[in-house]
């Protein structure tokens, strides 16, 4: 028997992506599928391809109480903040409910007072390549934050913190499955639009990890999935050497050869990240570009990767890292 596993919010995008990886994981055994909207229905209610011997959906509270050894929380921020982690259980929270260590930041950035503020220090904010998890409570980083930190964290001590600018763009799946006016086809198609300018909730977790704030502007792309963050820094000296040293042995993050740029098409549907390093000839500005899949390395893939590390399982088990996609 493998590690018994439950997924809360399995009917959302990050939940469904997590389910897909759990089903392909050789060491995880799915025992509970949580979804308040689909409770009581078979797994095929989410997708007709899920017609094998799988547990039916139960409510999210019932999934928490299923006694699983590993639980993925794929619910919204405020709901996750109110949950109590079961004892002796590895919990990976894919929401933003436990990413920030300072409780006073939650009203401004997430719109609610944290109901379990005293427990925030118990959670590990974990990017495996930079800040591997050590305890059983894991706060999975945001998709934008993952890309920006993979690009900048190895450089934090050598760049000027006063002049860091991040221009980031993500596919529409980053907004989640719940219908919103901003994700309607008439808004998204044939359009690129900045949003939450100067106020995106991933900004404080980037600052928390780097030790300084950055100017961060996200944009919505008319694509289903994928994220690319272009980071402008000074000085440009030594960037490639630092990044190549940081990721020399990492299975999921690749620093591309000199002159090669990351592309969404290569990382879409995967749990990998690509990093490109350049210098602007006219101004001498350093440019670091990171591309990843917002639902893969930016969410479900990283969640499973973090769980693997805590459970002493092979780091890449269940991940999508190989293959040449068209």
Secondary structure, 3 states (H helix, E strand, C coil): CCEEEEEECCCCHHHHHHHHHHHCCCCEEEEEEECCCCCCCCHHHCCCCCCCCCCCEECHHHHHCCCCCEEEECCCHHHHHHCCCCCCCEEEECCCCCCCCCCCHHHHHHCCCCCCHHHHHHCEEEECCCECCCCCEEEECCHHHHHHHHHHHHHCCCCCHHHCEEEEEECHHHHCCCCCHHHCHHHHCCCCEEECCCCCCCHHHHHHHHCCCCEEEEEECCCCCCEEEEEEECCCCCHHHHHHHHCCCCCCEEECCCCCCCCHHHHCCCCCEEEEEEECCCCCCEEEEEEECCCHHHHHHHHHHHHHHHCCCCCCCCCCCCCCCC
